């Protein structure tokens, strides 16, 4: 089976999803003191901001992928070489 080359932005999207999932898990752990007598360091609240960082990485990857796709479509048009 031939290998498919990864499009620009695919790696950013994958990393962003991983960071977001990690942030969600940390956020859930950070909420445990609300329902139990457990005391956690405030570091967990700071680490729960990884959700936003991951979301930003996903958006950046999608933007990069969209720009690459638009560039490829412009390059595929007839007469596009004369415009460059």
N, CA, C and O atoms as CSV, one atom per row, in Angstrom:
chain,resi,resn,atom,element,x,y,z
A,1,UNK,N,N,0.848,-1.174,0.000
A,1,UNK,CA,C,0.000,0.000,0.000
A,1,UNK,C,C,0.895,1.239,0.000
A,1,UNK,O,O,1.794,1.335,0.836
A,2,UNK,N,N,0.679,2.183,-0.904
A,2,UNK,CA,C,1.532,3.369,-0.958
A,2,UNK,C,C,1.287,4.281,0.242
A,2,UNK,O,O,0.166,4.418,0.732
A,3,UNK,N,N,2.377,4.898,0.692
A,3,UNK,CA,C,2.269,5.822,1.818
A,3,UNK,C,C,1.752,7.171,1.332
A,3,UNK,O,O,2.178,7.672,0.291
A,4,UNK,N,N,0.846,7.743,2.083
A,4,UNK,CA,C,0.283,9.042,1.740
A,4,UNK,C,C,1.091,10.103,2.485
A,4,UNK,O,O,1.284,10.013,3.697
A,5,UNK,N,N,1.554,11.097,1.754
A,5,UNK,CA,C,2.316,12.176,2.387
A,5,UNK,C,C,1.392,13.029,3.244
A,5,UNK,O,O,0.269,13.343,2.849
A,6,UNK,N,N,1.878,13.395,4.411
A,6,UNK,CA,C,1.080,14.227,5.310
A,6,UNK,C,C,0.992,15.644,4.755
A,6,UNK,O,O,1.993,16.227,4.340
A,7,UNK,N,N,-0.200,16.177,4.756
A,7,UNK,CA,C,-0.417,17.550,4.285
A,7,UNK,C,C,0.119,18.520,5.328
A,7,UNK,O,O,0.184,18.189,6.512
A,8,UNK,N,N,0.505,19.722,4.891
A,8,UNK,CA,C,0.956,20.717,5.872
A,8,UNK,C,C,-0.143,20.992,6.894
A,8,UNK,O,O,-1.297,21.211,6.527
A,9,UNK,N,N,0.206,20.980,8.134
A,9,UNK,CA,C,-0.760,21.247,9.194
A,9,UNK,C,C,-1.292,20.003,9.877
A,9,UNK,O,O,-1.863,20.094,10.963
A,10,UNK,N,N,-1.114,18.838,9.258
A,10,UNK,CA,C,-1.621,17.606,9.868
A,10,UNK,C,C,-0.952,17.321,11.209
A,10,UNK,O,O,-1.615,16.918,12.164
A,11,UNK,N,N,0.348,17.528,11.277
A,11,UNK,CA,C,1.066,17.263,12.526
A,11,UNK,C,C,0.620,18.233,13.621
A,11,UNK,O,O,0.474,17.843,14.780
A,12,UNK,N,N,0.404,19.500,13.249
A,12,UNK,CA,C,-0.074,20.473,14.234
A,12,UNK,C,C,-1.446,20.084,14.773
A,12,UNK,O,O,-1.720,20.236,15.964
A,13,UNK,N,N,-2.294,19.588,13.903
A,13,UNK,CA,C,-3.633,19.179,14.333
A,13,UNK,C,C,-3.540,18.006,15.299
A,13,UNK,O,O,-4.221,17.990,16.324
A,14,UNK,N,N,-2.695,17.018,14.976
A,14,UNK,CA,C,-2.550,15.858,15.858
A,14,UNK,C,C,-1.982,16.255,17.217
A,14,UNK,O,O,-2.461,15.796,18.254
A,15,UNK,N,N,-0.963,17.103,17.208
A,15,UNK,CA,C,-0.378,17.558,18.476
A,15,UNK,C,C,-1.403,18.369,19.263
A,15,UNK,O,O,-1.496,18.232,20.483
A,16,UNK,N,N,-2.172,19.213,18.576
A,16,UNK,CA,C,-3.186,20.017,19.236
A,16,UNK,C,C,-4.259,19.175,19.897
A,16,UNK,O,O,-4.716,19.490,20.996
A,17,UNK,N,N,-4.658,18.112,19.232
A,17,UNK,CA,C,-5.663,17.217,19.825
A,17,UNK,C,C,-5.089,16.547,21.076
A,17,UNK,O,O,-5.772,16.435,22.094
A,18,UNK,N,N,-3.846,16.107,20.995
A,18,UNK,CA,C,-3.221,15.476,22.165
A,18,UNK,C,C,-3.088,16.429,23.341
A,18,UNK,O,O,-3.356,16.056,24.484
A,19,UNK,N,N,-2.673,17.659,23.061
A,19,UNK,CA,C,-2.526,18.658,24.125
A,19,UNK,C,C,-3.886,19.002,24.722
A,19,UNK,O,O,-4.007,19.166,25.936
A,20,UNK,N,N,-4.911,19.113,23.876
A,20,UNK,CA,C,-6.262,19.417,24.376
A,20,UNK,C,C,-6.795,18.298,25.259
A,20,UNK,O,O,-7.387,18.559,26.306
A,21,UNK,N,N,-6.588,17.059,24.844
A,21,UNK,CA,C,-7.064,15.927,25.648
A,21,UNK,C,C,-6.339,15.902,26.993
A,21,UNK,O,O,-6.954,15.670,28.034
A,22,UNK,N,N,-5.028,16.143,26.962
A,22,UNK,CA,C,-4.275,16.189,28.224
A,22,UNK,C,C,-4.799,17.317,29.114
A,22,UNK,O,O,-4.934,17.134,30.324
A,23,UNK,N,N,-5.092,18.471,28.532
A,23,UNK,CA,C,-5.626,19.588,29.301
A,23,UNK,C,C,-6.992,19.285,29.887
A,23,UNK,O,O,-7.289,19.680,31.014
A,24,UNK,N,N,-7.819,18.593,29.133
A,24,UNK,CA,C,-9.149,18.228,29.632
A,24,UNK,C,C,-9.024,17.273,30.819
A,24,UNK,O,O,-9.735,17.411,31.814
A,25,UNK,N,N,-8.110,16.301,30.703
A,25,UNK,CA,C,-7.924,15.362,31.813
A,25,UNK,C,C,-7.408,16.073,33.060
A,25,UNK,O,O,-7.856,15.790,34.171
A,26,UNK,N,N,-6.469,16.991,32.876
A,26,UNK,CA,C,-5.950,17.748,34.026
A,26,UNK,C,C,-7.058,18.621,34.624
A,26,UNK,O,O,-7.149,18.764,35.843
A,27,UNK,N,N,-7.894,19.201,33.767
A,27,UNK,CA,C,-8.995,20.034,34.265
A,27,UNK,C,C,-9.980,19.203,35.087
A,27,UNK,O,O,-10.488,19.663,36.109
A,28,UNK,N,N,-10.241,17.994,34.641
A,28,UNK,CA,C,-11.138,17.127,35.411
A,28,UNK,C,C,-10.533,16.780,36.767
A,28,UNK,O,O,-11.238,16.738,37.775
A,29,UNK,N,N,-9.230,16.532,36.788
A,29,UNK,CA,C,-8.564,16.259,38.071
A,29,UNK,C,C,-8.597,17.511,38.954
A,29,UNK,O,O,-8.771,17.411,40.169
A,30,UNK,N,N,-8.430,18.678,38.347
A,30,UNK,CA,C,-8.434,19.926,39.110
A,30,UNK,C,C,-9.796,20.208,39.734
A,30,UNK,O,O,-9.885,20.938,40.721
A,31,UNK,N,N,-10.844,19.644,39.175
A,31,UNK,CA,C,-12.184,19.841,39.728
A,31,UNK,C,C,-12.517,18.883,40.872
A,31,UNK,O,O,-13.537,19.046,41.541
A,32,UNK,N,N,-11.668,17.893,41.097
A,32,UNK,CA,C,-11.929,16.931,42.174
A,32,UNK,C,C,-12.085,17.573,43.550
A,32,UNK,O,O,-12.929,17.112,44.318
A,33,UNK,N,N,-11.331,18.600,43.906
A,33,UNK,CA,C,-11.524,19.196,45.243
A,33,UNK,C,C,-12.921,19.781,45.455
A,33,UNK,O,O,-13.320,20.007,46.598
A,34,UNK,N,N,-13.662,20.027,44.393
A,34,UNK,CA,C,-15.015,20.554,44.559
A,34,UNK,C,C,-15.986,19.498,45.080
A,34,UNK,O,O,-16.993,19.831,45.705
A,35,UNK,N,N,-15.685,18.224,44.822
A,35,UNK,CA,C,-16.600,17.158,45.239
A,35,UNK,C,C,-15.998,16.233,46.290
A,35,UNK,O,O,-16.692,15.370,46.829
A,36,UNK,N,N,-14.711,16.408,46.584
A,36,UNK,CA,C,-14.064,15.580,47.613
A,36,UNK,C,C,-13.306,16.483,48.581
A,36,UNK,O,O,-13.278,17.702,48.412
A,37,UNK,N,N,-12.703,15.887,49.578
A,37,UNK,CA,C,-11.885,16.634,50.539
A,37,UNK,C,C,-10.423,16.688,50.102
A,37,UNK,O,O,-9.556,17.086,50.879
A,38,UNK,N,N,-10.158,16.300,48.900
A,38,UNK,CA,C,-8.800,16.262,48.365
A,38,UNK,C,C,-8.269,17.678,48.143
A,38,UNK,O,O,-8.996,18.558,47.682
A,39,UNK,N,N,-7.008,17.886,48.474
A,39,UNK,CA,C,-6.376,19.183,48.220
A,39,UNK,C,C,-5.281,18.990,47.181
A,39,UNK,O,O,-4.380,18.168,47.350
A,40,UNK,N,N,-5.377,19.757,46.113
A,40,UNK,CA,C,-4.393,19.675,45.035
A,40,UNK,C,C,-3.646,20.995,44.911
A,40,UNK,O,O,-4.187,22.050,45.241
A,41,UNK,N,N,-2.413,20.940,44.439
A,41,UNK,CA,C,-1.683,22.200,44.230
A,41,UNK,C,C,-2.320,23.018,43.110
A,41,UNK,O,O,-2.991,22.472,42.234
A,42,UNK,N,N,-2.105,24.321,43.149
A,42,UNK,CA,C,-2.709,25.189,42.137
A,42,UNK,C,C,-2.108,24.971,40.760
A,42,UNK,O,O,-2.613,25.514,39.778
A,43,UNK,N,N,-1.045,24.192,40.667
A,43,UNK,CA,C,-0.437,23.863,39.392
A,43,UNK,C,C,-1.447,23.204,38.451
A,43,UNK,O,O,-1.366,23.372,37.234
A,44,UNK,N,N,-2.388,22.461,39.010
A,44,UNK,CA,C,-3.379,21.792,38.188
A,44,UNK,C,C,-4.265,22.796,37.451
A,44,UNK,O,O,-4.677,22.546,36.318
A,45,UNK,N,N,-4.558,23.922,38.087
A,45,UNK,CA,C,-5.360,24.950,37.415
A,45,UNK,C,C,-4.583,25.551,36.256
A,45,UNK,O,O,-5.145,25.823,35.196
A,46,UNK,N,N,-3.288,25.756,36.462
A,46,UNK,CA,C,-2.455,26.300,35.395
A,46,UNK,C,C,-2.325,25.303,34.248
A,46,UNK,O,O,-2.378,25.683,33.078
A,47,UNK,N,N,-2.157,24.032,34.586
A,47,UNK,CA,C,-2.032,23.013,33.534
A,47,UNK,C,C,-3.337,22.796,32.774
A,47,UNK,O,O,-3.314,22.332,31.634
A,48,UNK,N,N,-4.455,23.119,33.378
A,48,UNK,CA,C,-5.723,22.955,32.666
A,48,UNK,C,C,-5.861,23.959,31.526
A,48,UNK,O,O,-6.748,23.822,30.684
A,49,UNK,N,N,-4.985,24.972,31.494
A,49,UNK,CA,C,-4.985,25.925,30.380
A,49,UNK,C,C,-4.441,25.297,29.105
A,49,UNK,O,O,-4.469,25.921,28.045
A,50,UNK,N,N,-3.952,24.077,29.200
A,50,UNK,CA,C,-3.491,23.366,28.005
A,50,UNK,C,C,-4.628,23.125,27.017
A,50,UNK,O,O,-4.386,22.923,25.827
A,51,UNK,N,N,-5.851,23.145,27.498
A,51,UNK,CA,C,-6.995,22.986,26.602
A,51,UNK,C,C,-6.983,24.111,25.565
A,51,UNK,O,O,-7.145,23.862,24.370
A,52,UNK,N,N,-6.793,25.332,26.021
A,52,UNK,CA,C,-6.751,26.470,25.102
A,52,UNK,C,C,-5.549,26.441,24.190
A,52,UNK,O,O,-5.647,26.804,23.018
A,53,UNK,N,N,-4.405,26.011,24.717
A,53,UNK,CA,C,-3.202,25.913,23.894
A,53,UNK,C,C,-3.410,24.884,22.791
A,53,UNK,O,O,-3.049,25.122,21.638
A,54,UNK,N,N,-3.986,23.755,23.139
A,54,UNK,CA,C,-4.268,22.718,22.138
A,54,UNK,C,C,-5.261,23.188,21.094
A,54,UNK,O,O,-5.115,22.892,19.909
A,55,UNK,N,N,-6.264,23.918,21.536
A,55,UNK,CA,C,-7.252,24.451,20.596
A,55,UNK,C,C,-6.591,25.424,19.621
A,55,UNK,O,O,-6.901,25.431,18.430
A,56,UNK,N,N,-5.681,26.239,20.141
A,56,UNK,CA,C,-4.942,27.171,19.279
A,56,UNK,C,C,-4.086,26.426,18.263
A,56,UNK,O,O,-4.012,26.828,17.102
A,57,UNK,N,N,-3.435,25.340,18.691
A,57,UNK,CA,C,-2.631,24.544,17.764
A,57,UNK,C,C,-3.495,23.918,16.678
A,57,UNK,O,O,-3.089,23.849,15.518
A,58,UNK,N,N,-4.686,23.462,17.053
A,58,UNK,CA,C,-5.598,22.886,16.063
A,58,UNK,C,C,-5.997,23.947,15.040
A,58,UNK,O,O,-5.985,23.681,13.838
A,59,UNK,N,N,-6.348,25.134,15.501
A,59,UNK,CA,C,-6.729,26.203,14.580
A,59,UNK,C,C,-5.575,26.601,13.670
A,59,UNK,O,O,-5.776,26.858,12.483
A,60,UNK,N,N,-4.368,26.652,14.223
A,60,UNK,CA,C,-3.191,26.976,13.423
A,60,UNK,C,C,-2.950,25.910,12.359
A,60,UNK,O,O,-2.639,26.237,11.214
A,61,UNK,N,N,-3.090,24.647,12.726
A,61,UNK,CA,C,-2.932,23.557,11.766
A,61,UNK,C,C,-3.977,23.598,10.672
A,61,UNK,O,O,-3.669,23.349,9.507
A,62,UNK,N,N,-5.224,23.914,11.041
A,62,UNK,CA,C,-6.283,24.008,10.037
A,62,UNK,C,C,-6.045,25.177,9.087
A,62,UNK,O,O,-6.298,25.067,7.887
A,63,UNK,N,N,-5.562,26.288,9.618
A,63,UNK,CA,C,-5.268,27.446,8.770
A,63,UNK,C,C,-4.129,27.124,7.805
A,63,UNK,O,O,-4.186,27.474,6.627
A,64,UNK,N,N,-3.102,26.458,8.312
A,64,UNK,CA,C,-1.970,26.093,7.451
A,64,UNK,C,C,-2.404,25.119,6.367
A,64,UNK,O,O,-1.974,25.230,5.219
A,65,UNK,N,N,-3.250,24.173,6.726
A,65,UNK,CA,C,-3.749,23.192,5.761
A,65,UNK,C,C,-4.609,23.874,4.698
A,65,UNK,O,O,-4.523,23.548,3.514
A,66,UNK,N,N,-5.433,24.818,5.131
A,66,UNK,CA,C,-6.284,25.542,4.185
A,66,UNK,C,C,-5.479,26.401,3.225
A,66,UNK,O,O,-5.790,26.465,2.036
A,67,UNK,N,N,-4.436,27.070,3.738
A,67,UNK,CA,C,-3.580,27.866,2.855
A,67,UNK,C,C,-2.862,26.995,1.837
A,67,UNK,O,O,-2.733,27.375,0.674
A,68,UNK,N,N,-2.392,25.822,2.269
A,68,UNK,CA,C,-1.697,24.917,1.356
A,68,UNK,C,C,-2.653,24.406,0.282
A,68,UNK,O,O,-2.277,24.271,-0.882
A,69,UNK,N,N,-3.883,24.124,0.681
A,69,UNK,CA,C,-4.869,23.642,-0.291
A,69,UNK,C,C,-5.224,24.733,-1.292
A,69,UNK,O,O,-5.344,24.467,-2.488
A,70,UNK,N,N,-5.392,25.956,-0.807
A,70,UNK,CA,C,-5.707,27.067,-1.708
A,70,UNK,C,C,-4.543,27.338,-2.657
A,70,UNK,O,O,-4.751,27.615,-3.838
A,71,UNK,N,N,-3.325,27.258,-2.140
A,71,UNK,CA,C,-2.153,27.471,-2.982
A,71,UNK,C,C,-2.064,26.390,-4.061
A,71,UNK,O,O,-1.730,26.681,-5.209
A,72,UNK,N,N,-2.361,25.148,-3.690
A,72,UNK,CA,C,-2.328,24.054,-4.656
A,72,UNK,C,C,-3.395,24.233,-5.727
A,72,UNK,O,O,-3.147,23.932,-6.894
A,73,UNK,N,N,-4.570,24.714,-5.357
A,73,UNK,CA,C,-5.632,24.925,-6.340
A,73,UNK,C,C,-5.281,26.048,-7.302
A,73,UNK,O,O,-5.573,25.958,-8.495
A,74,UNK,N,N,-4.658,27.105,-6.795
A,74,UNK,CA,C,-4.244,28.210,-7.660
A,74,UNK,C,C,-3.162,27.736,-8.612
A,74,UNK,O,O,-3.165,28.104,-9.787
A,75,UNK,N,N,-2.232,26.923,-8.119
A,75,UNK,CA,C,-1.150,26.433,-8.963
A,75,UNK,C,C,-1.652,25.454,-10.019
A,75,UNK,O,O,-1.029,25.308,-11.070
A,76,UNK,N,N,-2.765,24.784,-9.753
A,76,UNK,CA,C,-3.290,23.798,-10.693
A,76,UNK,C,C,-4.117,24.436,-11.806
A,76,UNK,O,O,-4.446,23.765,-12.784
A,77,UNK,N,N,-4.454,25.703,-11.680
A,77,UNK,CA,C,-5.235,26.350,-12.715
A,77,UNK,C,C,-4.424,26.505,-13.992
A,77,UNK,O,O,-3.210,26.704,-13.932
A,78,UNK,N,N,-5.082,26.417,-15.159
A,78,UNK,CA,C,-4.364,26.661,-16.403
A,78,UNK,C,C,-3.941,28.129,-16.476
A,78,UNK,O,O,-4.728,29.023,-16.165
A,79,UNK,N,N,-2.717,28.366,-16.881
A,79,UNK,CA,C,-2.217,29.735,-16.981
A,79,UNK,C,C,-1.756,30.303,-15.663
A,79,UNK,O,O,-1.448,31.493,-15.583
A,80,UNK,N,N,-1.697,29.480,-14.615
A,80,UNK,CA,C,-1.275,29.980,-13.307
A,80,UNK,C,C,0.221,30.283,-13.298
A,80,UNK,O,O,0.680,31.131,-12.532
A,81,UNK,N,N,0.984,29.591,-14.148
A,81,UNK,CA,C,2.433,29.819,-14.176
A,81,UNK,C,C,2.746,31.207,-14.729
A,81,UNK,O,O,3.747,31.809,-14.342
A,82,UNK,N,N,1.915,31.720,-15.618
A,82,UNK,CA,C,2.132,33.041,-16.177
A,82,UNK,C,C,1.864,34.131,-15.133
A,82,UNK,O,O,2.448,35.213,-15.204
A,83,UNK,N,N,0.987,33.852,-14.169
A,83,UNK,CA,C,0.644,34.841,-13.149
A,83,UNK,C,C,1.763,34.976,-12.120
A,83,UNK,O,O,1.921,36.036,-11.515
A,84,UNK,N,N,2.547,33.906,-11.915
A,84,UNK,CA,C,3.633,33.969,-10.909
A,84,UNK,C,C,4.748,34.731,-11.458
A,84,UNK,O,O,5.764,34.909,-10.787
